């Protein structure tokens, strides 16, 4: 079997609204590997329109699932995408250039441009939001603390200019569901690490996050969506510490 030059790895769970456009943006790749966490919608059927390599596997966490997907690929190069991301035509051209270059770096980042509440978000810390997504085989691995995974490369890193489009949330309700889920995961990990909840964190950190996002990082230039992002970013910070306190209270209650 000929070794693919470029593989694409993607993880999914109930992504029927996103996955077709994601796969279409990389349909030209030599191999696409999708690891699906037992979706209950039409995600798997859509994926099989683009690739035979669809693997269903129970959800072990963000980092573990993405590392598993990376390990299932066979290409000399691997492009790692989220289901709500699309490779722009400009970025696709750069990928083709990179993988054909004998003197290429070992990994490449892309500026990620997010679409939310009817507009492209270019401030508030959301842009350029560079993400390492393309790695030479054997040089990349997923690390980080769930739910905030991070692809790292053992070697040199180059930087592409073509955009990675990110359709981050369909609406405010979806963002709130994500905030609720991610804050619980983070607080649970903090609790296992022995961190303590302090009221000073809940008092000070949320407004500082709002100022950072809306003023310092100029989220106000994104209009009403920028204001909503800043408010919900500060709310996310508050929830992480509030849930850490909740975990601590529940633990003490169980012990007594």
TANORHU-V386670 format. One line per field, one symbol per residue. ss: DSSP state (H for helix, E for strand, - for the rest). phi: phi as a letter, one per 20 degrees, with the letter a starting at -180 (. if undefined). burial: 1 if it has 9 or more other ideal C-beta (glycine too) atoms within 8 Angstrom, else 0. Layout:
ss = ???
phi = ???
burial = ???
This chain:
ss = -----EEEEEEE------HHHHHH------EEEEEE------HHHHH------EEE-----HHHHHHHHHHH----EEEEEE--EEE-HHHHHHHHHHH-------EEEE-EEEEE--EEE---------EEEEEE---EEEEEE--EEEEEE---EEE----EEE-----HHHHHHHHHHHHHHHHHHHHH------HHHHHHHHHHHHHHHHHH--HHHHHHHHHHHHHHHHHHHHHHHHHHHHHHHHHHHHH-
phi = .ffffcdddbdbbldfedfffffffcffffbcddddemfddegfffgffdbeeddebgfdpffffffffgfefcffccddcefedcefgffffffffffeefdffebcecfddedblnbfedbmnebelfcfcdcfgnddbecodgeefbecceqecdcedffdfcefcfafffffffgffffffffffgffenfdecffffeefffffffffedfemfffemggffffffffffgfgfgffffffgffffffffd
burial = 0001011111111011011111101100101111111110001101110110111010000110111111011011111110111111011111100110000111111111111100101011011011111111101101010110101110101101011111100001011101111111111111100000100011001100111111101011010011111111111111111111111100100000
